[in-house]
């Protein structure tokens, strides 16, 4: 079974994806890690690379095609990324789609902690990133990334441990005992 994990920055989507991969033994592919590597390859910050992606749709389209190719080739996989749920839905690729969310202050605190940055700076960066992603995805795909109607499950990670989120997801997806847990 394919699982897609989507949600805004700092929501806990990657953490959930990692715990699910550990519990199920499924391979994890992260769009965020691929995007970060692409930014590094271009020698720019994540924020600057996002701005470049606003001007050059080939950046997002390349990332999305890479994720779609992986989704088409593999059945037992976890795909972590902002658009993985939408892209598998749009292209008719069967998957259990999970959207992870949390209140903005919680997300900012998480990012500030993991990146060792000030809350004020992270707030600015996250707002800029979300604005950039929203406009790009509307422009390229006419998709509002805040629309959760295509997802099989929405999890608010604000007050749940990664373990609790994973257990809920596995139960709802009906795979709690289908893989090595």
Secondary structure, DSSP 8 states (H G I E B T S, - for coil): -EEEEEESTTSSHHHHHHHHHHHH--EEEEHHHHHHHHHHHHT--HHHHHHHHHH-HHHHHHHHHHHHHHHHH-SSEEEESTTHHHHHHHTT---EEEEEE--HHHHHHHHHHHHT--HHHHHHHHHHHHHHHHHHHHHHH---TT--TT-SEEEEGGG--HHHHHHHHHHHHT-TTTS--
